[in-house]
Amino acid sequence: VQLQASGGGLVQAGGSLRLSCAASGRTFSNYVMGWFRQAPGKEREFLAAVNWSSGNTDYADSLKGRFTISRDNAKNTVSLQMNSLKPEDTAFYYCAAALSDSYYYIPRALARYDYWGQGTLVTVSS
């Protein structure tokens, strides 16, 4: 299983970025795909996830509707649309995959995720 994250970069506060995660190596219909981030000196934190089979989503409460996760079945990609970015959103962003046998299972814990992509850096300037 390979996960390739892309789309990071430098953006001004208030701007938007769209991250993508290309998944390959197997069929992901039995997986939950998640996005996490890790800022310097901080722990990696859950942002959002989508159950590939059902399309059900879950978001960290702290995002307050600024981020939207989506999946493209045809392209085997998962995206994270980030709006109204703030300097505190600066971090490495990671996509991850968790095996799931339920439409309703959407884990937030890092330990539940089996595969991780490399990080993509998002820098938000003030």
ZAMIMI-772455 format. One line per 8 residues: number of its first residue (from 1); their letters; for each residue x, y, z of N, C-alpha, C, O, CB. Coordinates in steps of 0.02 Angstrom, whole numbers, always signed. Glycine has a CB too. Layout:
BEGIN
NUM) a) X/Y/Z/X/Y/Z/X/Y/Z/X/Y/Z/X/Y/Z  ...;
//
This chain:
BEGIN
1) vqlqasgg) +42/-59/+0/+0/+0/+0/+44/+62/+0/+91/+69/+39/-48/+0/+62  +28/+107/-45/+66/+170/-48/+18/+228/-46/-34/+229/-80/+110/+173/-112  +35/+277/-6/-4/+339/-2/+43/+397/-18/+96/+403/+13/-37/+347/+68  +23/+437/-65/+65/+493/-87/+27/+558/-78/-22/+572/-113/+87/+485/-160  +49/+598/-29/+16/+662/-16/+49/+717/-56/+110/+717/-67/+18/+679/+59  +9/+765/-78/+35/+821/-116/-10/+881/-106/-65/+876/-78/+41/+804/-192  +13/+939/-130/-28/+999/-128/-9/+1050/-76/-38/+1104/-73/-98/+980/-116  +41/+1034/-34/+62/+1082/+16/+98/+1141/-16/+115/+1139/-75/+107/+1049/+66;
9) glvqaggs) +109/+1192/+24/+144/+1251/-1/+136/+1309/+46/+115/+1301/+103/+118/+1270/-70  +155/+1367/+21/+151/+1428/+60/+89/+1467/+39/+77/+1478/-20/+215/+1471/+50  +51/+1489/+88/-10/+1527/+75/-18/+1581/+128/+4/+1572/+185/-73/+1480/+73  -49/+1635/+110/-61/+1688/+158/-121/+1671/+202/-166/+1634/+181/-72/+1756/+123  -122/+1699/+261/-179/+1690/+305/-243/+1710/+270/-246/+1762/+236/-170/+1730/+370  -295/+1670/+279/-359/+1682/+246/-365/+1646/+179/-420/+1643/+151/-369/+1755/+235  -311/+1619/+155/-311/+1585/+91/-333/+1513/+96/-353/+1489/+149/-244/+1588/+59  -328/+1478/+39/-351/+1409/+35/-297/+1366/+3/-256/+1389/-36/-416/+1404/-4;
17) lrlscaas) -299/+1302/+20/-258/+1252/-12/-298/+1188/-17/-344/+1176/+23/-191/+1240/+27  -281/+1147/-67/-313/+1082/-74/-259/+1029/-75/-216/+1028/-120/-356/+1079/-138  -261/+986/-26/-214/+930/-23/-245/+869/-55/-305/+858/-52/-194/+916/+50  -203/+828/-86/-226/+766/-115/-184/+708/-90/-124/+716/-74/-223/+769/-192  -215/+650/-86/-180/+589/-66/-197/+536/-117/-254/+514/-122/-201/+567/+7  -147/+515/-154/-156/+463/-204/-142/+396/-172/-88/+385/-145/-111/+474/-266  -190/+351/-176/-184/+286/-144/-174/+232/-197/-208/+232/-248/-245/+270/-101  -129/+186/-184/-116/+132/-232/-95/+69/-195/-75/+71/-136/-63/+153/-283;
25) grtfsnyv) -99/+14/-230/-75/-49/-201/-129/-98/-183/-116/-158/-174/-35/-35/-141  -191/-73/-177/-246/-119/-163/-311/-81/-173/-311/-21/-187/-242/-148/-91  -366/-116/-166/-431/-85/-169/-446/-54/-100/-438/-87/-49/-487/-136/-190  -466/+8/-100/-475/+43/-37/-548/+47/-15/-565/+87/+29/-447/+112/-43  -590/+6/-44/-660/+7/-24/-670/-16/+47/-722/-2/+77/-701/-36/-71  -622/-51/+75/-627/-75/+144/-585/-33/+192/-564/-57/+245/-606/-148/+149  -573/+28/+174/-529/+70/+215/-563/+136/+233/-609/+159/+199/-464/+84/+178  -539/+164/+287/-553/+233/+306/-490/+272/+290/-435/+252/+308/-574/+239/+382;
33) mgwfrqap) -499/+329/+257/-443/+372/+239/-446/+434/+283/-497/+467/+288/-444/+390/+164  -390/+450/+314/-388/+507/+359/-333/+556/+344/-284/+540/+310/-381/+482/+430  -342/+617/+369/-291/+668/+366/-272/+688/+437/-314/+697/+481/-316/+730/+325  -208/+695/+447/-180/+716/+511/-129/+772/+498/-109/+784/+440/-147/+656/+548  -109/+806/+550/-56/+855/+543/-13/+856/+605/-34/+837/+660/-85/+925/+529  +49/+878/+595/+95/+883/+650/+135/+948/+643/+173/+956/+595/+142/+821/+654  +126/+991/+691/+163/+1054/+693/+227/+1044/+732/+231/+998/+774/+121/+1111/+723  +278/+1085/+721/+341/+1078/+758/+329/+1078/+834/+296/+1123/+861/+389/+1135/+739;
41) gkerefla) +357/+1028/+867/+352/+1025/+939/+285/+1001/+966/+274/+1001/+1026/+366/+1090/+967  +241/+980/+921/+175/+958/+942/+162/+886/+919/+196/+860/+875/+120/+1004/+915  +112/+856/+950/+93/+788/+931/+52/+790/+866/+20/+839/+849/+53/+755/+987  +55/+734/+832/+14/+727/+772/-59/+725/+793/-77/+690/+840/+34/+665/+732  -101/+761/+756/-171/+765/+775/-218/+748/+717/-202/+759/+659/-187/+835/+801  -274/+720/+735/-325/+701/+687/-360/+764/+660/-375/+810/+698/-377/+653/+718  -373/+764/+595/-409/+819/+564/-477/+796/+536/-529/+824/+553/-367/+850/+509  -474/+746/+494/-535/+724/+460/-525/+655/+431/-468/+634/+419/-555/+774/+404;
49) avnwssgn) -580/+619/+421/-575/+554/+390/-640/+538/+353/-693/+565/+369/-561/+500/+443  -634/+494/+304/-692/+472/+266/-691/+397/+259/-639/+367/+243/-693/+507/+196  -748/+367/+271/-756/+295/+261/-766/+284/+186/-815/+308/+157/-817/+266/+302  -720/+247/+155/-721/+244/+82/-785/+212/+55/-810/+233/+3/-660/+204/+57  -811/+162/+90/-870/+127/+67/-933/+170/+72/-972/+174/+24/-880/+63/+105  -943/+200/+130/-1006/+235/+142/-1003/+309/+125/-1055/+340/+111/-1025/+228/+213  -943/+337/+125/-937/+409/+116/-948/+448/+180/-945/+510/+180/-986/+432/+64  -962/+413/+235/-970/+448/+299/-905/+483/+317/-850/+457/+304/-991/+399/+355;
57) tdyadslk) -911/+541/+348/-853/+580/+366/-854/+599/+440/-905/+597/+474/-849/+643/+324  -795/+616/+464/-788/+641/+533/-735/+695/+532/-686/+691/+494/-770/+583/+583  -744/+745/+574/-698/+801/+577/-680/+817/+649/-719/+807/+695/-727/+862/+543  -619/+841/+658/-600/+867/+723/-642/+928/+739/-653/+970/+696/-524/+884/+726  -663/+933/+800/-707/+989/+820/-672/+1056/+810/-705/+1106/+796/-728/+981/+893  -607/+1057/+817/-570/+1120/+814/-571/+1152/+745/-556/+1212/+738/-499/+1108/+835  -587/+1114/+693/-584/+1141/+625/-642/+1188/+611/-636/+1232/+568/-585/+1084/+575  -697/+1180/+645/-755/+1225/+639/-776/+1237/+567/-791/+1294/+547/-739/+1292/+672;
65) grftisrd) -776/+1184/+528/-803/+1188/+460/-756/+1218/+408/-777/+1229/+352/-864/+1228/+462  -695/+1231/+426/-649/+1261/+378/-621/+1210/+328/-603/+1227/+272/-591/+1294/+414  -618/+1146/+349/-588/+1094/+307/-643/+1046/+284/-691/+1033/+320/-532/+1056/+345  -635/+1020/+223/-681/+972/+195/-643/+914/+164/-599/+925/+123/-728/+1005/+143  -660/+854/+184/-628/+794/+155/-675/+765/+103/-736/+766/+110/-612/+742/+210  -644/+739/+49/-684/+707/-3/-644/+651/-35/-583/+649/-28/-706/+759/-57  -678/+607/-70/-643/+552/-103/-665/+548/-175/-722/+566/-193/-656/+485/-68  -621/+525/-216/-635/+514/-287/-622/+440/-301/-565/+419/-306/-592/+560/-335;
73) nakntvsl) -676/+402/-307/-668/+330/-316/-632/+313/-381/-592/+266/-384/-736/+296/-315  -646/+350/-433/-617/+335/-498/-541/+346/-498/-504/+309/-530/-650/+378/-553  -519/+396/-462/-448/+413/-461/-412/+384/-401/-351/+391/-395/-439/+488/-463  -448/+353/-355/-418/+326/-294/-381/+379/-255/-325/+369/-231/-371/+268/-311  -413/+437/-249/-381/+492/-213/-429/+518/-159/-490/+513/-165/-361/+548/-260  -399/+545/-108/-436/+579/-55/-407/+649/-49/-347/+659/-47/-430/+540/+13  -451/+698/-45/-430/+767/-43/-451/+801/+22/-499/+780/+55/-457/+805/-102  -414/+852/+39/-432/+893/+97/-431/+966/+74/-378/+994/+61/-382/+882/+157;
81) qmnslkpe) -490/+995/+68/-496/+1065/+51/-492/+1107/+114/-531/+1098/+161/-563/+1078/+13  -443/+1152/+115/-432/+1192/+176/-444/+1265/+159/-411/+1294/+116/-360/+1182/+203  -491/+1295/+194/-509/+1365/+183/-496/+1407/+245/-487/+1380/+300/-583/+1372/+163  -494/+1471/+236/-484/+1518/+292/-424/+1497/+334/-428/+1494/+396/-547/+1521/+336  -369/+1484/+301/-310/+1459/+336/-281/+1512/+383/-283/+1572/+370/-257/+1437/+285  -253/+1487/+437/-225/+1529/+490/-151/+1510/+499/-132/+1454/+482/-265/+1522/+557  -111/+1554/+525/-41/+1537/+538/-34/+1474/+581/+14/+1437/+573/-5/+1595/+571  -80/+1463/+626/-76/+1404/+669/-92/+1339/+632/-85/+1285/+661/-123/+1412/+728;
89) dtafyyca) -113/+1344/+570/-122/+1284/+529/-56/+1260/+498/-54/+1208/+466/-173/+1299/+473  -3/+1298/+508/+62/+1278/+482/+84/+1212/+512/+88/+1205/+574/+114/+1332/+495  +98/+1163/+470/+116/+1096/+494/+132/+1052/+434/+121/+1070/+377/+58/+1066/+536  +158/+993/+449/+160/+939/+400/+93/+903/+402/+67/+888/+455/+220/+890/+414  +66/+891/+344/+2/+858/+338/+12/+788/+310/+48/+778/+261/-47/+899/+293  -21/+739/+341/-12/+669/+323/-80/+637/+307/-130/+651/+339/+23/+630/+379  -80/+594/+256/-138/+552/+245/-123/+482/+270/-65/+461/+273/-159/+552/+169  -176/+447/+288/-168/+380/+317/-228/+338/+300/-282/+363/+283/-158/+385/+394;
97) aalsdsyy) -219/+272/+305/-273/+224/+290/-281/+175/+347/-233/+149/+374/-258/+187/+224  -344/+163/+364/-361/+115/+417/-409/+63/+389/-459/+80/+357/-392/+151/+478  -393/+0/+401/-437/-54/+378/-504/-50/+415/-505/-39/+476/-404/-123/+388  -558/-59/+378/-624/-54/+409/-671/-104/+378/-672/-114/+317/-652/+17/+401  -711/-136/+420/-763/-182/+395/-832/-156/+410/-881/-194/+410/-754/-252/+425  -837/-91/+423/-901/-62/+441/-911/+4/+405/-863/+43/+396/-906/-52/+517  -972/+16/+384/-988/+81/+354/-981/+138/+404/-972/+196/+385/-1058/+80/+326  -985/+121/+468/-991/+173/+519/-926/+186/+556/-921/+232/+597/-1044/+154/+569;
105) yipralar) -875/+146/+542/-812/+151/+579/-769/+206/+550/-749/+203/+492/-774/+84/+577  -755/+256/+590/-711/+311/+570/-667/+328/+630/-686/+368/+672/-752/+374/+545  -609/+297/+635/-566/+309/+693/-531/+376/+691/-517/+404/+638/-515/+254/+699  -518/+402/+751/-479/+463/+758/-409/+449/+785/-363/+489/+775/-514/+512/+803  -400/+393/+818/-336/+378/+849/-284/+358/+797/-298/+320/+751/-344/+321/+901  -224/+386/+805/-170/+371/+758/-155/+296/+755/-141/+269/+702/-106/+409/+779  -160/+263/+812/-142/+192/+815/-188/+148/+774/-171/+91/+759/-142/+169/+886  -246/+174/+756/-294/+135/+717/-277/+135/+642/-305/+96/+604/-365/+163/+726;
113) ydywgqgt) -231/+177/+623/-215/+182/+552/-155/+138/+535/-104/+138/+570/-201/+256/+533  -163/+101/+481/-114/+50/+464/-60/+75/+416/-3/+52/+417/-149/-9/+433  -78/+122/+375/-31/+146/+324/-30/+222/+325/-80/+256/+337/-51/+120/+254  +30/+249/+313/+41/+321/+314/+79/+342/+252/+124/+308/+228/+78/+342/+378  +60/+401/+227/+98/+431/+174/+151/+477/+204/+153/+489/+264/+53/+470/+126  +194/+502/+160/+243/+552/+183/+206/+618/+193/+153/+627/+164/+302/+560/+132  +232/+661/+231/+199/+724/+245/+208/+775/+189/+257/+772/+151/+224/+753/+310  +162/+820/+185/+168/+878/+140/+162/+941/+183/+117/+947/+224/+114/+876/+83;
121) lvtvss) +209/+987/+173/+213/+1045/+217/+167/+1101/+195/+166/+1121/+137/+285/+1070/+219  +128/+1125/+242/+86/+1183/+232/+111/+1239/+277/+117/+1230/+338/+10/+1166/+246  +126/+1295/+246/+150/+1353/+284/+102/+1411/+271/+91/+1430/+214/+223/+1371/+264  +74/+1437/+325/+28/+1493/+319/+61/+1555/+349/+77/+1557/+409/-40/+1477/+355  +70/+1605/+308/+102/+1666/+331/+50/+1717/+354/-7/+1718/+330/+145/+1697/+275  +70/+1757/+402/+23/+1807/+430/+27/+1873/+392/-9/+1920/+409/+37/+1819/+504;
//
